[in-house]
Amino acid sequence: MAASLSRALKLPGKKGSDLGEYDPLTQADSEDETEDDDLVLNYPRNGLNPAVANLRGEEELDEEEELREEAGHEAGSGRSQGGAAEEKAAQVRGVIRSAAFLLPLSCAALLVLLCAFLIPCPQGALLQTQWERELGDTAGVTSPPVALWDVDGDGVEDVLIGVTNISNNSQPMNAQSKEFSVWALSGGGGQLLWRKSLREPLISVQCGLQTGSSDPLHSSACVLISSGHMIAINASTGLMLWTTAVRDVESHAVLLPDLQGDAFPDLLIATLPEDQVSDLALVLISGRSGALIGRPVNFNLTAQGKLIGPLLHETQTGAYYVLFGLGTVEAVSLSFIFSRATGQTPASRVSLKEPSWERMRKSNSSSLIHISSISEQVEFLLSLVVGSCQRLRNLDGVSALNCSRSDWIVLSDSSRRLSVLRASDTQPVWSLDVASIHTHPAVGHFNDDGVPDLLIHQSANGVRKVQIVDGAQGRSLWEAEFVCPRLAVEDSSVLTASGQSVFLFWAGDPLAQPQNVSKAVEPVLRKLFLLHPNFPTILLELSSTTDTILSAAVSYQAQQKDASYISVSSRPSAGRALGAQMLQTLGLRAATTDARILRLTDADKPSVFQLRKFFRRLAFRQ
C-alpha cells in the first residue's frame, strides 16, 4: 500500500516506474502487497502487455506525425490550389481587358473597310490615260502644248495650248477671219477648263511663275508671249494678272534672280531694237508687275544668223551671265545689263563676275565675251544638264532649257559637228560629225556614269538613223536605222525612279540592213517607240498613226508615279481645206503594258512575260 502511495505521490525514494531501483518504504511489505503491486505495475494498458503498449505508443506517435504531415500537405495543397485559382482569375481578367480593347478597334477597322470598298464613291469624271480632242476648225496651233499644274484636282497635270481658230470658213484666210486664244484642258480627260481670247497669235506659253500668294489657287501664273505683248494670267482661272506692251519679241522668257529686291523673280526677253541700227536688244521685265525695268539694252553683234538663246548661265562662283547671239554664242554679265538698263548698281548677289570668263574678253571696251568661233554658224545652244539652276526652277520645262550651270551642247551648222563645250573655259570636251540634225537632242541617262546622254536622229535618203551618244565621251552607245517618218518633231526622254531614262522617238519600221529607201509608201505610217536602257535590243511600239505630228511634250503625275506623252497632230479630213488639229495624250505606264514588243535581234530573251512584268512596275519621276 505504501508503495502505491509513494508512486502516486512520486516521493524521492522512487523514480517513476523504474522497478529496479531500491525503495525503503516499500521493501518491508513487498511480499504482502505483491499482488497489489501487480495491479499497479503490471496493469495491462488497453488490454496489452507493457512491451506491446510501448510499441503501440510509438506507432501512435508515428501516426500523429503522419497525420500532421498529411495535414501540412493538405494545407500546402490548399494554398497551391488557391494560388492557381487566383492566377486563372487574373488570366481571365486579362483576356477580358484585351477583348475590351480589341473589339472597338476591330469595329473601327471594319468601318474603314466598308467605307473604302463597299460604299460607292461620288461619281465624277473618270481618269483616262489615253484621250484625244479635236481643237476645232483651226488654222494651226500657235504654241506647243505646255504641262500645267493640276488645276482640276484629278491628280494629273493639265495642258495649256495656244490655238488659232477660223471664225468663218467662207471667208478668205486673213487676219480678220482668225481668232486667237489659249485653252486650258484637263489632263485626265481633255475637258475644257477655261479659255482666254487674245489679240495676237502666241509665240510661247510658259507656266509656273510664282505670284507670292499663299492661296494655292492663285500662287502660280502663266506667261503668254505674242509678237507685241507679254501677259501674265492666273493658271487656275485664266484671269489676267498683268500685261505689258513689248514690240517685236523674238524669244522665250528667261527667268532671272530677283533684281529689284521685291522677292519676285524677274524676266528677260530678246527683241528687235527700236533704233533699227543695232542687231538685238535684251529687255528686263518685272515678274511682279510686268513693268519694264529701265530701258532695252542694244547690242551690235559680230555675225548674222539664227537667234541663239538667250540662256542664263550661273558659274561655279555664283556669277550670272546671259548667253545669246545671231549665229554665234556671245556672253554678257547680268550686272552689265542691269546697270546699262537702269543706270544703277545691281545688288551684290548679281554683281559678281567670273575672273576666268572676264579674261576671255577681247578688249576692255567690249561688253561681249566670245564663246564660239566667229567662223562657225551655230544652229543651237543647250544646257547639258536640264534644270540645273535649282534656285530658279519655278518655270516649266521650256524655261529650264533657258538656264544652266553645266556644260553646253552646241551644234555648228557650217561644220556639221555636234560638240559639248566645257563651261569653265569654253573648250570642247568632245565633237562628233553628224550629217543632218534638225531638232534639239533629247537629254537623258542611258548609262550609269552620271553624265546625261544625248538622243539624236539624222535623216537622209529615206532612212532615219536614231542614235544615243555618250554625254561624257561622245561615243555611240546605241543606234538603229528606220524608215524615215518625214517628221521634224523633237524626241523626248523621261526619267524613271531608278535614275535611268526611257527615250521616246518617232520613226517608221526598223531596217534590218542599212539601205536606201528611195520611194516612201503612202500614207507613211509613223510609230512612237520607247527604248529602255535595260533592254537595248527591245523596242516598245506605243502608238502608230498616219497623222503628221507637229509638236510634243511630257507631263508628270507625281501621285501615280506616271507620265503622259502629249502630242499635237494634223489629221487629213475630207472636205476640209485644212487638216483637223488633234491634241492627244498617252499614259506611259498603261501604254508600255499594252505595247507591241519589237525585237531588233533574233534573241528570245527576255521573255514577253518578263518584259510585261518589268514595265508594269515602271515608275516615272520629274
ABEGO torsion letter per residue (X at the ends): XAAAAAAAAGBAABBEABAABBBAAAAAAAAAAAAAAAAAAABBBGGBBAAAAAAAAAAAAAAAAAAAAAAAAAAAAAAAAAAAAAAAAAAAAAAAAAAAAAAAAAAAAAAAAAAAAABBBBBBBBBBABBBBBAEBBAEBABBBBBBBBAAGAGBBBBBBBBBBBABAABBBBAAABBBBBBBBBAAAGBBABBBBBABBBABBBBGBBAGBABAAAABBBBBBBAABBBBBBAAAGBBABBBBBBGBABBBBBBBBAAGAGBBBBBBBBBBAAGABABBBBBBBAAAGBBBEBBBBBBBABBEBBBOBBBBBBAAGBBBBBBEBGBBBBBBAAAAAAAAAGBBBBAAAABBBAAAAAABABAABABBBABBAABBBABBBBABBGABAAABABBAAAAAABBABBBBBBBAAAGBBBBBBAAAGBBABBBBBABBABBBBBBBABAAGBBBBBBBBBBGGBBBBBBBBAAAGBBABBBBBBBAGBABBBBBBBBAAGBBBBBBBBBBBBABBBBBABBBOBBBBBBBBBBAABAABBBBABBBABBBABBBBBBBAAAGBBBBBBBBBBBBBGBABBBBBBBBBBAAAAAAABBBBBABABAOBBAAAAAAAAAABBBBX
